[in-house]
Amino acid sequence: MQLQTFNTTRTARYYCVGEPGPTIRHVWFCLHGEGQSVADFAAQLVNLVTPERLLILPEALSRYTLPPAPDGTLSTGATWFAASDLLPDLADLTNYLDSLAETILADCPPDTPVTVLGYGHGAAAACRWLASNRITYERLILYAAIFPPEIDRRATLVGLPDRPVNVVATTVDMYTPEAAGEGLVQDLLDVGLTAQLSYVAEDGLTLAALGAGAEALNYEPNPNPTE
């Protein structure tokens, strides 16, 4: 018996908080954590919603039904990659997110600044995506970031373009020690990137809590994003 692969088209899902259009001044691509319901993730980001900010929450391609809630309600979780099939999954998520970003940004004003937020395992997915250097972004936020052992964190970070990285750790002790953030910040600094570590309580997130600062409405994107 020999394992084979076959490329096929499938339907991906994403949440859109806001509407792409000429009034959008900032676009955030927000990648959920391992097994996390995208609807639950969206609820955490409610404090970021403004008429000028568009939030795009892609759902990972490998979906499954989560255990029922106490009231019997069912919801869907998803995972970005499987340890047994890592390289094809990483290629698929990169192609998926590239295509989604291209579609969304085509409906927004030219050079609309992009922020990428990765939560938990979504932080590792975000870094692998951005290391492909196919999308121009202004800032990367890694919240409670977890890189599974199958992904070489240092090798992934080396591929990231020279953009600011905000590493955010929670003060609530519910994640693995890796999510504390110090080691990730050191790796980012070691590969020559600018990194900042901040801490938040585990509740609704704000721009300040994410270490991103207030986004000015008259924000002018860098005309030379490679500098």
C-alpha positions as CSV (number, residue, x, y, z in Angstrom):
1,M,0.0,0.0,0.0
2,Q,1.5,3.4,-1.1
3,L,0.2,6.8,-0.1
4,Q,-0.5,9.1,-3.1
5,T,-1.5,12.8,-3.3
6,F,-4.1,14.5,-5.6
7,N,-4.7,18.2,-5.9
8,T,-8.4,19.2,-5.9
9,T,-10.5,22.4,-5.4
10,R,-12.4,22.7,-2.1
11,T,-14.5,25.4,-0.5
12,A,-13.0,27.5,2.3
13,R,-14.9,29.7,4.7
14,Y,-14.2,33.0,6.4
15,Y,-15.9,35.6,8.5
16,C,-15.9,39.2,7.4
17,V,-16.5,41.8,10.1
18,G,-17.2,44.9,8.1
19,E,-17.6,45.3,4.3
20,P,-14.7,45.8,1.8
21,G,-15.1,49.1,0.0
22,P,-13.8,52.6,-0.5
23,T,-14.2,53.7,3.1
24,I,-11.9,51.0,4.5
25,R,-8.6,52.4,6.0
26,H,-7.2,49.3,7.6
27,V,-7.5,45.5,6.9
28,W,-6.8,42.9,9.6
29,F,-6.3,39.2,8.7
30,C,-6.9,37.3,12.0
31,L,-6.0,33.6,12.2
32,H,-7.7,31.6,14.9
33,G,-6.2,29.1,17.3
34,E,-6.1,25.3,17.2
35,G,-9.6,23.8,17.3
36,Q,-11.1,27.3,17.9
37,S,-14.5,28.2,16.6
38,V,-14.1,31.2,14.3
39,A,-17.3,32.7,15.8
40,D,-15.8,32.5,19.3
41,F,-12.6,34.2,18.0
42,A,-14.7,36.9,16.4
43,A,-16.3,37.6,19.7
44,Q,-12.9,38.2,21.2
45,L,-12.1,40.8,18.6
46,V,-15.3,42.9,18.9
47,N,-13.4,45.8,20.5
48,L,-11.4,46.2,17.3
49,V,-14.4,46.8,15.1
50,T,-14.8,50.3,13.6
51,P,-16.4,51.5,10.3
52,E,-12.9,52.1,8.9
53,R,-11.4,48.7,9.9
54,L,-12.2,45.5,8.1
55,L,-11.5,42.2,10.0
56,I,-11.1,39.0,7.9
57,L,-11.2,35.8,9.9
58,P,-10.2,32.8,7.7
59,E,-11.2,29.4,8.9
60,A,-8.5,26.7,8.6
61,L,-9.2,24.1,5.9
62,S,-9.4,21.0,8.2
63,R,-12.8,21.4,9.9
64,Y,-14.4,19.1,12.4
65,T,-17.3,19.2,14.9
66,L,-16.4,20.2,18.5
67,P,-17.8,18.4,21.5
68,P,-21.3,19.7,22.3
69,A,-21.6,22.6,24.7
70,P,-23.5,22.0,28.0
71,D,-26.7,23.1,26.3
72,G,-26.1,20.6,23.5
73,T,-25.1,23.2,20.9
74,L,-22.7,22.1,18.3
75,S,-20.0,24.2,16.7
76,T,-17.2,23.8,14.3
77,G,-13.5,23.9,15.0
78,A,-10.6,23.7,12.6
79,T,-6.9,23.1,12.4
80,W,-4.3,24.7,10.2
81,F,-2.0,21.7,9.8
82,A,-1.5,18.1,10.8
83,A,1.8,16.7,12.0
84,S,1.5,13.7,9.7
85,D,1.0,15.8,6.5
86,L,2.7,19.1,7.4
87,L,4.3,20.2,4.1
88,P,1.2,19.8,1.9
89,D,-1.0,21.5,4.6
90,L,1.4,24.5,4.8
91,A,1.4,24.8,1.0
92,D,-2.4,24.7,1.0
93,L,-2.8,27.3,3.7
94,T,-0.4,29.6,1.9
95,N,-2.2,29.3,-1.4
96,Y,-5.6,29.7,0.4
97,L,-4.6,32.8,2.3
98,D,-2.9,34.4,-0.7
99,S,-6.0,34.0,-2.8
100,L,-8.3,35.3,0.0
101,A,-6.1,38.3,0.6
102,E,-5.9,39.1,-3.1
103,T,-9.7,39.0,-3.4
104,I,-10.4,41.1,-0.3
105,L,-7.8,43.8,-1.0
106,A,-8.9,44.2,-4.6
107,D,-12.2,45.7,-3.2
108,C,-10.4,48.1,-0.8
109,P,-8.5,51.3,-1.6
110,P,-5.0,50.8,-3.1
111,D,-2.2,50.4,-0.6
112,T,-4.7,49.9,2.3
113,P,-2.4,49.0,5.3
114,V,-2.6,45.4,6.4
115,T,-2.2,43.9,9.9
116,V,-1.9,40.2,10.4
117,L,-2.9,38.7,13.8
118,G,-2.2,35.1,14.7
119,Y,-3.6,33.5,17.8
120,G,-2.2,30.3,19.3
121,H,-1.4,27.9,16.4
122,G,-2.7,30.6,14.1
123,A,0.5,32.5,14.9
124,A,2.6,29.7,13.4
125,A,0.3,29.6,10.4
126,A,0.6,33.4,10.0
127,C,4.3,33.2,10.1
128,R,4.5,30.4,7.5
129,W,2.1,32.3,5.3
130,L,3.9,35.7,5.5
131,A,7.3,34.0,5.0
132,S,6.3,33.3,1.5
133,N,6.6,37.1,0.9
134,R,3.6,37.2,-1.5
135,I,1.6,39.8,0.5
136,T,2.6,43.2,1.7
137,Y,1.7,44.0,5.3
138,E,2.6,46.6,7.8
139,R,2.5,44.8,11.1
140,L,2.4,41.3,12.5
141,I,0.8,40.5,15.9
142,L,1.4,37.1,17.5
143,Y,-0.9,36.5,20.4
144,A,-0.3,33.5,22.8
145,A,1.7,32.1,20.0
146,I,2.4,28.3,19.8
147,F,4.6,26.7,17.3
148,P,4.1,22.9,17.3
149,P,7.4,20.9,17.4
150,E,6.9,19.8,13.8
151,I,7.5,23.5,12.6
152,D,11.0,24.9,12.9
153,R,10.3,28.2,14.5
154,R,13.7,29.9,13.9
155,A,13.8,28.8,10.2
156,T,10.2,30.1,9.7
157,L,11.0,33.5,11.3
158,V,14.1,33.9,9.1
159,G,11.8,34.1,6.1
160,L,9.7,37.0,7.4
161,P,10.2,40.4,5.8
162,D,11.5,43.3,7.9
163,R,8.3,44.4,9.6
164,P,7.5,45.2,13.3
165,V,6.3,42.2,15.3
166,N,4.2,42.5,18.5
167,V,4.3,39.4,20.7
168,V,1.4,39.4,23.1
169,A,1.2,37.0,26.1
170,T,-1.8,36.5,28.4
171,T,-1.5,36.9,32.2
172,V,-3.8,34.0,32.6
173,D,-2.0,30.7,33.1
174,M,-3.8,28.5,30.6
175,Y,-1.3,28.0,27.8
176,T,1.9,26.1,27.4
177,P,5.0,27.8,28.7
178,E,6.0,28.6,25.1
179,A,3.1,31.0,24.9
180,A,4.7,33.2,27.5
181,G,6.5,34.9,24.7
182,E,10.0,35.5,25.9
183,G,11.6,32.8,23.7
184,L,9.7,33.9,20.6
185,V,10.8,37.5,21.1
186,Q,14.4,36.4,21.4
187,D,14.2,34.3,18.2
188,L,12.7,37.3,16.4
189,L,15.5,39.6,17.6
190,D,18.1,37.0,16.7
191,V,17.0,36.9,13.1
192,G,17.1,40.7,12.9
193,L,13.5,41.7,13.3
194,T,12.0,44.4,15.5
195,A,10.0,42.7,18.3
196,Q,8.0,43.9,21.3
197,L,6.5,41.9,24.1
198,S,3.4,42.9,26.0
199,Y,0.9,41.2,28.4
200,V,-2.9,41.2,28.5
201,A,-5.6,39.7,30.6
202,E,-7.8,37.0,28.9
203,D,-10.8,39.1,27.9
204,G,-12.0,41.1,24.9
205,L,-8.9,42.5,23.1
206,T,-8.3,46.1,22.2
207,L,-5.7,47.8,20.0
208,A,-3.8,48.9,23.1
209,A,-3.9,45.4,24.6
210,L,-2.5,43.9,21.4
211,G,0.5,46.3,21.7
212,A,-0.5,47.8,18.3
213,G,-1.3,51.3,19.5
214,A,-4.1,53.5,18.1
215,E,-4.4,53.5,14.4
216,A,-4.8,57.1,13.2
217,L,-7.5,57.6,10.6
218,N,-5.1,59.7,8.5
219,Y,-2.6,56.9,8.5
220,E,-0.3,57.0,5.5
221,P,1.2,53.6,4.5
222,N,4.9,53.4,3.8
223,P,5.4,54.3,0.2
224,N,8.5,52.0,0.1
225,P,7.3,48.9,2.1
226,T,10.5,47.0,1.4
227,E,12.6,49.6,3.3
